């Protein structure tokens, strides 16, 4: 059971990447406004396939995982239904992910990307908040509860602070590593 208000959260994002290097930053926070309690960095490459197993060890011991996409490092992807904690995918729009199915099949030789994407598309709903439109796909919790969490954790942007934080750190690292 998730606590009334998640005390500890994890978020991750990728930064600017090349074919050889895709930096992924994982940020763990506590409280709100969020205090960073742990920061991790993974070096992946472009289009790495399903990276859920690589990222999961960094997502343990948190109440909730907040991320902005199921895709990472190009056509790499994560499966939130296999995360060690409940998760909420939040974004400003629903990506046209179906256009990538053929390329993903060509890269990976299976339909796993399509399966994960279709599950995301079944779950995602968009709503208008005071800071703009937000699309939410909850995994392991009800949509209304996920929306309540997103509202409480958003200060200036449609995206929650933890998502903005992981994006900012990953973007800075990507620019530093890949120019």
N, CA, C and O of each residue as an XYZ file, in Angstrom:
716
protein
N       0.842     -1.193      0.000
C       0.000      0.000      0.000
C       0.881      1.248      0.000
O       1.816      1.359      0.793
N       0.579      2.170     -0.882
C       1.330      3.421     -0.953
C       0.861      4.351      0.173
O      -0.339      4.448      0.431
N       1.793      5.031      0.841
C       1.389      5.947      1.906
C       0.492      7.059      1.358
O       0.459      7.301      0.151
N      -0.241      7.739      2.263
C      -1.123      8.830      1.845
C      -0.369      9.813      0.949
O      -0.859     10.168     -0.123
N       0.806     10.252      1.371
C       1.651     11.070      0.505
C       2.989     10.374      0.406
O       3.631     10.114      1.423
N       3.416     10.068     -0.805
C       4.716      9.398     -0.950
C       5.816     10.211     -0.271
O       5.960     11.409     -0.511
N       6.581      9.539      0.574
C       7.681     10.213      1.270
C       8.949     10.183      0.441
O       9.701     11.157      0.404
N       9.183      9.062     -0.223
C      10.398      8.942     -1.038
C      10.008      8.604     -2.473
O       9.143      7.767     -2.728
N      10.669      9.276     -3.385
C      10.373      9.093     -4.806
C      11.658      8.905     -5.588
O      12.740      9.291     -5.146
N      11.515      8.305     -6.754
C      12.627      8.215     -7.697
C      12.131      8.707     -9.040
O      10.970      8.511     -9.401
N      13.015      9.338     -9.763
C      12.730      9.783    -11.118
C      14.006      9.599    -11.919
O      15.106      9.664    -11.371
N      13.859      9.370    -13.209
C      15.050      9.271    -14.052
C      14.759      9.818    -15.428
O      13.610      9.886    -15.864
N      15.828     10.208    -16.107
C      15.702     10.743    -17.455
C      17.035     10.605    -18.158
O      18.077     10.430    -17.527
N      16.982     10.687    -19.489
C      18.207     10.669    -20.265
C      18.564     12.086    -20.672
O      17.710     12.969    -20.748
N      19.866     12.281    -20.934
C      20.343     13.562    -21.427
C      20.679     13.449    -22.900
O      20.426     12.423    -23.532
N      21.251     14.511    -23.439
C      21.675     14.512    -24.842
C      22.565     13.296    -25.082
O      23.490     13.030    -24.313
N      22.274     12.551    -26.169
C      23.027     11.325    -26.385
C      23.521     11.208    -27.810
O      23.038     11.860    -28.736
N      24.526     10.328    -27.937
C      25.062      9.956    -29.240
C      24.821      8.462    -29.400
O      24.248      7.829    -28.513
N      25.246      7.904    -30.502
C      25.089      6.460    -30.703
C      25.872      5.675    -29.649
O      25.457      4.595    -29.230
N      27.004      6.231    -29.230
C      27.890      5.528    -28.298
C      27.583      5.783    -26.826
O      27.892      4.944    -25.980
N      26.977      6.928    -26.508
C      26.788      7.274    -25.098
C      25.461      7.975    -24.867
O      25.158      9.004    -25.470
N      24.688      7.388    -23.979
C      23.430      8.003    -23.538
C      23.461      8.045    -22.006
O      23.318      7.008    -21.358
N      23.647      9.232    -21.424
C      23.658      9.324    -19.963
C      22.239      9.266    -19.395
O      21.340      9.959    -19.872
N      22.055      8.439    -18.383
C      20.775      8.344    -17.685
C      21.033      8.691    -16.225
O      21.912      8.118    -15.581
N      20.260      9.632    -15.719
C      20.394     10.074    -14.334
C      19.175      9.603    -13.551
O      18.036      9.803    -13.972
N      19.431      8.974    -12.402
C      18.374      8.550    -11.493
C      18.487      9.408    -10.242
O      19.553      9.490     -9.631
N      17.392     10.041     -9.866
C      17.366     10.920     -8.702
C      16.363     10.356     -7.703
O      15.206     10.111     -8.043
N      16.821     10.150     -6.459
C      15.916      9.761     -5.374
C      15.746     10.970     -4.465
O      16.709     11.659     -4.130
N      14.500     11.210     -4.076
C      14.196     12.362     -3.231
C      13.326     11.949     -2.054
O      12.700     10.889     -2.050
N      13.310     12.826     -1.056
C      12.407     12.678      0.092
C      11.757     14.010      0.361
O      12.351     15.064      0.135
N      10.523     13.956      0.849
C       9.823     15.163      1.257
C       9.357     16.004      0.084
O       9.484     15.634     -1.083
N       8.805     17.166      0.455
C       8.389     18.121     -0.564
C       8.403     19.513      0.024
O       7.818     19.724      1.086
N       9.055     20.486     -0.626
C       9.802     20.325     -1.863
C      10.878     19.254     -1.700
O      11.394     19.038     -0.603
N      11.208     18.588     -2.803
C      12.067     17.413     -2.713
C      13.510     17.721     -2.306
O      14.141     18.643     -2.824
N      14.007     16.922     -1.365
C      15.423     16.929     -1.004
C      16.065     15.743     -1.704
O      15.567     14.623     -1.594
N      17.148     15.963     -2.413
C      17.850     14.874     -3.098
C      18.592     14.051     -2.050
O      19.387     14.584     -1.275
N      18.321     12.737     -2.035
C      19.001     11.856     -1.088
C      19.971     10.914     -1.786
O      20.873     10.363     -1.155
N      19.782     10.727     -3.102
C      20.677      9.849     -3.854
C      20.639     10.232     -5.322
O      19.593     10.588     -5.865
N      21.793     10.152     -5.945
C      21.927     10.464     -7.357
C      22.767      9.364     -7.990
O      23.838      9.033     -7.482
N      22.300      8.800     -9.081
C      23.049      7.737     -9.765
C      23.121      8.073    -11.260
O      22.308      8.834    -11.784
N      24.102      7.492    -11.917
C      24.339      7.753    -13.327
C      24.615      6.426    -14.033
O      25.444      5.634    -13.586
N      23.917      6.199    -15.127
C      24.156      5.022    -15.968
C      24.637      5.481    -17.334
O      24.182      6.496    -17.861
N      25.555      4.726    -17.894
C      26.027      4.976    -19.253
C      25.415      3.914    -20.156
O      25.786      2.741    -20.093
N      24.481      4.333    -20.993
C      23.871      3.433    -21.959
C      24.283      3.881    -23.349
O      25.045      4.837    -23.496
N      23.793      3.212    -24.349
C      24.019      3.606    -25.730
C      22.648      3.825    -26.369
O      21.620      3.481    -25.785
N      22.644      4.396    -27.563
C      21.385      4.695    -28.238
C      20.629      3.404    -28.565
O      21.236      2.402    -28.944
N      19.312      3.436    -28.418
C      18.416      2.318    -28.724
C      18.822      1.025    -28.006
O      19.052      0.005    -28.655
N      18.910      1.063    -26.665
C      19.406     -0.110    -25.929
C      18.395     -1.222    -25.675
O      18.746     -2.224    -25.053
N      17.152     -1.082    -26.136
C      16.142     -2.102    -25.867
C      15.503     -1.885    -24.509
O      15.432     -0.753    -24.029
N      15.036     -2.964    -23.882
C      14.366     -2.894    -22.585
C      15.423     -2.751    -21.491
O      16.196     -3.675    -21.241
N      15.450     -1.589    -20.844
C      16.450     -1.320    -19.803
C      15.841     -1.360    -18.399
O      16.467     -0.908    -17.441
N      14.636     -1.893    -18.275
C      13.981     -1.963    -16.967
C      14.868     -2.670    -15.951
O      15.028     -2.187    -14.829
N      15.440     -3.799    -16.326
C      16.292     -4.561    -15.416
C      17.555     -3.823    -15.012
O      18.053     -4.022    -13.904
N      18.084     -2.978    -15.883
C      19.280     -2.195    -15.550
C      18.962     -1.068    -14.570
O      19.783     -0.727    -13.718
N      17.770     -0.496    -14.697
C      17.403      0.656    -13.871
C      16.779      0.236    -12.542
O      16.911      0.955    -11.551
N      16.105     -0.910    -12.501
C      15.393     -1.338    -11.293
C      16.221     -1.331    -10.012
O      15.696     -0.916     -8.978
N      17.493     -1.769    -10.013
C      18.240     -1.743     -8.748
C      18.340     -0.342     -8.129
O      18.489     -0.211     -6.914
N      18.259      0.681     -8.945
C      18.342      2.057     -8.453
C      16.986      2.592     -7.982
O      16.909      3.675     -7.403
N      15.924      1.828     -8.233
C      14.570      2.287     -7.914
C      14.001      1.627     -6.665
O      12.834      1.834     -6.333
N      14.802      0.846     -5.978
C      14.320      0.139     -4.785
C      14.176      1.103     -3.605
O      14.816      2.154     -3.551
N      13.334      0.717     -2.685
C      13.137      1.436     -1.423
C      12.598      2.847     -1.601
O      12.972      3.757     -0.860
N      11.721      3.032     -2.580
C      11.010      4.302     -2.718
C       9.518      3.991     -2.751
O       9.105      2.887     -3.107
N       8.724      4.982     -2.375
C       7.272      4.813     -2.365
C       6.664      4.913     -3.758
O       5.645      4.285     -4.046
N       7.299      5.712     -4.625
C       6.716      5.980     -5.935
C       7.806      6.365     -6.926
O       8.809      6.978     -6.562
N       7.592      5.998     -8.177
C       8.492      6.368     -9.272
C       7.713      7.298    -10.198
O       6.619      6.960    -10.650
N       8.279      8.467    -10.477
C       7.684      9.448    -11.383
C       8.640      9.656    -12.554
O       9.783     10.065    -12.351
N       8.187      9.382    -13.769
C       9.019      9.620    -14.950
C       8.168     10.245    -16.048
O       6.940     10.253    -15.966
N       8.832     10.768    -17.078
C       8.081     11.474    -18.124
C       7.879     10.666    -19.393
O       7.268     11.163    -20.339
N       8.370      9.439    -19.443
C       8.213      8.655    -20.669
C       8.597      7.202    -20.414
O       9.352      6.894    -19.492
N       8.061      6.317    -21.254
C       8.528      4.931    -21.208
C       9.727      4.742    -22.117
O      10.400      3.715    -22.039
N      10.013      5.725    -22.992
C      11.173      5.615    -23.884
C      12.372      6.315    -23.259
O      12.236      7.285    -22.512
N      13.542      5.796    -23.586
C      14.781      6.352    -23.058
C      15.898      6.055    -24.052
O      15.962      4.962    -24.615
N      16.759      7.010    -24.261
C      17.904      6.838    -25.169
C      17.446      6.433    -26.573
O      17.915      5.436    -27.121
N      16.555      7.190    -27.133
C      16.024      6.863    -28.454
C      14.874      5.890    -28.321
O      13.840      6.214    -27.739
N      15.057      4.680    -28.869
C      14.006      3.660    -28.785
C      14.247      2.643    -27.670
O      13.648      1.568    -27.670
N      15.106      2.976    -26.735
C      15.175      2.175    -25.525
C      13.883      2.396    -24.758
O      13.177      3.374    -25.003
N      13.565      1.498    -23.829
C      12.303      1.638    -23.108
C      12.363      0.960    -21.757
O      13.222      0.121    -21.487
N      11.412      1.357    -20.910
C      11.217      0.718    -19.608
C       9.781      0.229    -19.538
O       8.893      0.772    -20.196
N       9.568     -0.794    -18.739
C       8.228     -1.334    -18.512
C       7.834     -1.033    -17.066
O       8.231     -1.761    -16.156
N       7.053      0.036    -16.842
C       6.686      0.413    -15.473
C       5.947     -0.671    -14.704
O       5.966     -0.662    -13.473
N       5.294     -1.607    -15.393
C       4.609     -2.681    -14.668
C       5.607     -3.635    -14.018
O       5.224     -4.452    -13.181
N       6.875     -3.542    -14.391
C       7.917     -4.372    -13.779
C       8.837     -3.591    -12.842
O       9.876     -4.106    -12.429
N       8.469     -2.363    -12.504
C       9.246     -1.588    -11.533
C       9.034     -2.170    -10.135
O       8.012     -2.811     -9.886
N       9.990     -1.956     -9.213
C       9.831     -2.468     -7.848
C       8.848     -1.660     -6.998
O       8.528     -2.070     -5.882
N       8.368     -0.535     -7.495
C       7.401      0.307     -6.785
C       6.321      0.762     -7.753
O       6.443      0.592     -8.966
N       5.278      1.333     -7.209
C       4.229      1.911     -8.040
C       4.830      3.066     -8.846
O       5.830      3.658     -8.439
N       4.210      3.386     -9.997
C       4.795      4.404    -10.865
C       3.711      5.261    -11.503
O       2.566      4.841    -11.667
N       4.113      6.478    -11.857
C       3.270      7.381    -12.617
C       4.115      7.962    -13.743
O       5.174      8.545    -13.506
N       3.632      7.795    -14.969
C       4.278      8.404    -16.126
C       3.527      9.705    -16.380
O       2.312      9.688    -16.582
N       4.230     10.824    -16.372
C       3.600     12.129    -16.593
C       4.295     12.836    -17.745
O       5.523     12.849    -17.828
N       3.503     13.422    -18.629
C       4.070     14.147    -19.763
C       3.109     15.251    -20.179
O       1.953     15.283    -19.757
N       3.606     16.151    -21.010
C       2.781     17.266    -21.472
C       1.897     16.853    -22.647
O       0.974     17.581    -23.014
N       2.173     15.689    -23.241
C       1.380     15.193    -24.366
C       1.571     13.682    -24.462
O       2.499     13.127    -23.874
N       0.696     13.032    -25.198
C       0.839     11.600    -25.469
C       1.659     11.472    -26.750
O       1.240     11.943    -27.808
N       2.821     10.840    -26.658
C       3.653     10.730    -27.859
C       3.019      9.811    -28.903
O       2.262      8.901    -28.564
N       3.331     10.055    -30.153
C       2.868      9.201    -31.243
C       3.795      7.983    -31.322
O       4.546      7.806    -32.281
N       3.716      7.163    -30.292
C       4.650      6.059    -30.105
C       4.449      4.923    -31.109
O       5.376      4.164    -31.390
N       3.246      4.812    -31.641
C       2.969      3.724    -32.590
C       3.820      3.838    -33.859
O       4.091      2.835    -34.520
N       4.234      5.040    -34.192
C       5.043      5.205    -35.399
C       6.421      4.537    -35.257
O       7.121      4.354    -36.253
N       6.809      4.176    -34.040
C       8.121      3.559    -33.797
C       8.073      2.031    -33.766
O       9.121      1.397    -33.642
N       6.907      1.428    -33.872
C       6.800     -0.021    -33.738
C       7.662     -0.776    -34.753
O       8.376     -1.712    -34.393
N       7.592     -0.370    -36.008
C       8.334     -1.078    -37.055
C       9.838     -0.997    -36.820
O      10.546     -1.995    -36.948
N      10.324      0.198    -36.474
C      11.761      0.377    -36.215
C      12.189     -0.426    -34.984
O      13.260     -1.032    -34.982
N      11.363     -0.432    -33.945
C      11.694     -1.196    -32.742
C      11.766     -2.685    -33.043
O      12.652     -3.383    -32.550
N      10.846     -3.162    -33.841
C      10.877     -4.580    -34.221
C      12.150     -4.881    -35.017
O      12.793     -5.912    -34.816
N      12.495     -3.981    -35.905
C      13.716     -4.139    -36.704
C      14.955     -4.180    -35.805
O      15.869     -4.969    -36.040
N      14.981     -3.328    -34.777
C      16.132     -3.262    -33.860
C      16.204     -4.471    -32.933
O      17.286     -5.014    -32.709
N      15.063     -4.896    -32.392
C      15.067     -5.887    -31.316
C      14.574     -7.266    -31.716
O      14.781     -8.229    -30.978
N      13.923     -7.385    -32.874
C      13.471     -8.685    -33.348
C      12.298     -9.276    -32.595
O      12.025    -10.472    -32.696
N      11.589     -8.420    -31.822
C      10.407     -8.901    -31.105
C       9.422     -7.747    -30.931
O       9.713     -6.610    -31.302
N       8.252     -8.052    -30.363
C       7.192     -7.052    -30.195
C       7.130     -6.474    -28.787
O       6.122     -5.869    -28.421
N       8.169     -6.641    -27.997
C       8.140     -6.179    -26.604
C       7.896     -4.664    -26.506
O       7.111     -4.223    -25.666
N       8.549     -3.881    -27.339
C       8.345     -2.431    -27.345
C       6.872     -2.109    -27.594
O       6.283     -1.290    -26.888
N       6.290     -2.749    -28.589
C       4.882     -2.522    -28.927
C       3.981     -2.892    -27.746
O       3.045     -2.158    -27.431
N       4.255     -4.019    -27.094
C       3.440     -4.462    -25.965
C       3.475     -3.454    -24.813
O       2.438     -3.119    -24.241
N       4.669     -2.976    -24.482
C       4.822     -2.004    -23.391
C       4.141     -0.687    -23.769
O       3.470     -0.073    -22.940
N       4.312     -0.259    -25.011
C       3.701      0.988    -25.478
C       2.178      0.901    -25.479
O       1.506      1.849    -25.073
N       1.635     -0.212    -25.923
C       0.174     -0.359    -25.949
C      -0.406     -0.346    -24.531
O      -1.482      0.209    -24.305
N       0.296     -0.950    -23.590
C      -0.163     -0.914    -22.196
C      -0.164      0.524    -21.683
O      -1.103      0.942    -21.006
N       0.879      1.273    -22.001
C       0.937      2.694    -21.621
C      -0.242      3.451    -22.238
O      -0.915      4.217    -21.549
N      -0.491      3.239    -23.527
C      -1.563      3.959    -24.216
C      -2.943      3.626    -23.648
O      -3.843      4.465    -23.690
N      -3.120      2.413    -23.118
C      -4.387      2.050    -22.472
C      -4.588      2.826    -21.174
O      -5.718      3.149    -20.804
N      -3.499      3.120    -20.492
C      -3.575      3.734    -19.169
C      -3.620      5.264    -19.198
O      -4.205      5.880    -18.306
N      -3.022      5.868    -20.192
C      -2.813      7.324    -20.173
C      -4.104      8.109    -20.407
O      -4.911      7.772    -21.273
N      -4.274      9.167    -19.607
C      -5.383     10.112    -19.753
C      -4.798     11.509    -19.580
O      -3.887     11.715    -18.778
N      -5.326     12.465    -20.338
C      -4.858     13.848    -20.249
C      -5.914     14.714    -19.581
O      -7.114     14.549    -19.805
N      -5.439     15.640    -18.755
C      -6.316     16.581    -18.067
C      -5.682     17.967    -18.096
O      -4.476     18.115    -18.291
N      -6.515     18.965    -17.900
C      -6.048     20.348    -17.840
C      -5.845     20.726    -16.380
O      -6.758     20.598    -15.565
N      -4.635     21.197    -16.053
C      -4.335     21.706    -14.719
C      -4.059     23.202    -14.817
O      -4.025     23.758    -15.914
N      -3.866     23.844    -13.686
C      -3.649     25.291    -13.719
C      -2.370     25.679    -14.459
O      -2.277     26.794    -14.973
N      -1.387     24.787    -14.525
C      -0.136     25.081    -15.216
C      -0.134     24.583    -16.662
O       0.844     24.798    -17.378
N      -1.191     23.933    -17.100
C      -1.268     23.431    -18.465
C      -1.746     21.988    -18.508
O      -2.052     21.384    -17.480
N      -1.802     21.458    -19.711
C      -2.260     20.081    -19.928
C      -1.205     19.100    -19.417
O      -0.004     19.320    -19.569
N      -1.682     18.019    -18.812
C      -0.781     16.963    -18.334
C      -1.413     15.619    -18.656
O      -2.624     15.439    -18.530
N      -0.578     14.685    -19.072
C      -1.033     13.331    -19.380
C      -0.423     12.389    -18.348
O       0.778     12.436    -18.084
N      -1.258     11.541    -17.774
C      -0.857     10.697    -16.649
C      -1.204      9.247    -16.948
O      -2.321      8.941    -17.364
N      -0.241      8.358    -16.735
C      -0.459      6.919    -16.861
C      -0.016      6.267    -15.546
O       1.182      6.102    -15.319
N      -0.957      5.897    -14.687
C      -0.594      5.277    -13.415
C      -0.376      3.762    -13.539
O      -1.053      3.083    -14.311
N       0.572      3.259    -12.771
C       0.853      1.829    -12.687
C       0.831      1.448    -11.210
O       1.714      1.838    -10.446
N      -0.182      0.685    -10.817
C      -0.273      0.224     -9.440
C      -1.079      1.132     -8.530
O      -1.147      0.884     -7.326
N      -1.691      2.177     -9.071
C      -2.560      3.039     -8.295
C      -3.636      3.616     -9.210
O      -3.490      3.611    -10.432
N      -4.698      4.104     -8.621
C      -5.822      4.639     -9.382
C      -5.461      5.980    -10.010
O      -4.633      6.724     -9.484
N      -6.094      6.278    -11.142
C      -5.825      7.528    -11.853
C      -6.062      8.745    -10.955
O      -5.228      9.650    -10.924
N      -7.174      8.786    -10.231
C      -7.493      9.957     -9.405
C      -6.437     10.182     -8.322
O      -6.104     11.326     -8.011
N      -5.913      9.107     -7.751
C      -4.862      9.251     -6.747
C      -3.570      9.739     -7.393
O      -2.876     10.585     -6.828
N      -3.240      9.213     -8.575
C      -2.051      9.672     -9.300
C      -2.174     11.155     -9.637
O      -1.209     11.907     -9.502
N      -3.345     11.571    -10.071
C      -3.590     12.978    -10.390
C      -3.407     13.854     -9.145
O      -2.831     14.939     -9.226
N      -3.891     13.390     -8.016
C      -3.747     14.123     -6.757
C      -2.265     14.306     -6.403
O      -1.852     15.385     -5.979
N      -1.478     13.254     -6.578
C      -0.040     13.328     -6.311
C       0.618     14.330     -7.256
O       1.404     15.173     -6.823
N       0.298     14.240     -8.538
C       0.893     15.148     -9.528
C       0.540     16.599     -9.193
O       1.404     17.474     -9.249
N      -0.706     16.856     -8.849
C      -1.114     18.231     -8.497
C      -0.318     18.757     -7.304
O       0.158     19.892     -7.322
N      -0.178     17.944     -6.285
C       0.518     18.371     -5.064
C       2.012     18.579     -5.286
O       2.633     19.377     -4.584
N       2.599     17.872     -6.253
C       4.043     17.919     -6.449
C       4.459     18.820     -7.604
O       5.616     18.802     -8.024
N       3.518     19.608     -8.119
C       3.800     20.511     -9.230
C       3.725     21.944     -8.731
O       2.716     22.364     -8.165
N       4.815     22.702     -8.948
C       4.841     24.089     -8.487
C       4.689     25.100     -9.622
O       3.855     26.001     -9.530
N       5.483     24.968    -10.699
C       5.505     26.012    -11.733
C       5.292     25.489    -13.150
O       5.177     26.289    -14.079
N       5.237     24.221    -13.336
C       5.192     23.622    -14.660
C       4.145     22.524    -14.610
O       3.787     22.085    -13.517
N       3.644     22.064    -15.738
C       2.721     20.941    -15.644
C       3.369     19.667    -15.082
O       2.661     18.770    -14.624
N       4.694     19.580    -15.112
C       5.374     18.374    -14.646
C       5.764     18.502    -13.175
O       6.149     19.584    -12.733
N       5.668     17.403    -12.406
C       6.074     17.426    -11.005
C       7.551     17.793    -10.848
O       8.357     17.577    -11.754
N       7.885     18.340     -9.707
C       9.242     18.820     -9.446
C      10.292     17.719     -9.606
O      11.384     17.980    -10.111
N       9.978     16.496     -9.183
C      10.956     15.408     -9.304
C      11.278     15.110    -10.763
O      12.428     14.819    -11.094
N      10.290     15.177    -11.628
C      10.509     14.936    -13.063
C      11.342     16.072    -13.656
O      12.258     15.833    -14.444
N      11.020     17.302    -13.275
C      11.795     18.450    -13.759
C      13.239     18.366    -13.281
O      14.159     18.714    -14.021
N      13.441     17.907    -12.049
C      14.782     17.789    -11.486
C      15.616     16.757    -12.246
O      16.747     17.046    -12.636
N      15.073     15.566    -12.458
C      15.843     14.539    -13.175
C      16.125     14.984    -14.609
O      17.203     14.712    -15.138
N      15.166     15.664    -15.244
C      15.377     16.181    -16.593
C      16.505     17.215    -16.613
O      17.363     17.173    -17.495
N      16.514     18.132    -15.661
C      17.541     19.174    -15.620
C      18.936     18.599    -15.414
O      19.882     18.990    -16.096
N      19.060     17.673    -14.476
C      20.374     17.070    -14.203
C      20.839     16.249    -15.407
O      21.998     16.347    -15.810
N      19.943     15.441    -15.985
C      20.308     14.627    -17.152
C      20.667     15.505    -18.350
O      21.612     15.199    -19.078
N      19.931     16.583    -18.559
C      20.231     17.490    -19.676
C      21.601     18.125    -19.510
O      22.375     18.189    -20.466
N      21.906     18.591    -18.313
C      23.214     19.201    -18.061
C      24.342     18.186    -18.260
O      25.361     18.504    -18.873
N      24.166     16.985    -17.751
C      25.184     15.947    -17.900
C      25.366     15.567    -19.367
O      26.493     15.401    -19.832
N      24.262     15.431    -20.091
C      24.338     15.091    -21.514
C      25.077     16.137    -22.321
O      25.866     15.801    -23.204
N      24.826     17.417    -22.020
C      25.531     18.498    -22.727
C      27.021     18.479    -22.389
O      27.867     18.719    -23.252
N      27.331     18.193    -21.127
C      28.731     18.155    -20.716
C      29.470     16.976    -21.371
O      30.595     17.133    -21.845
N      28.835     15.800    -21.394
C      29.487     14.614    -21.951
C      29.503     14.577    -23.479
O      30.475     14.125    -24.084
N      28.435     15.051    -24.090
C      28.285     14.893    -25.540
C      28.293     16.212    -26.315
O      28.015     16.236    -27.514
N      28.609     17.295    -25.629
C      28.732     18.586    -26.317
C      27.492     19.249    -26.742
O      27.539     20.333    -27.323
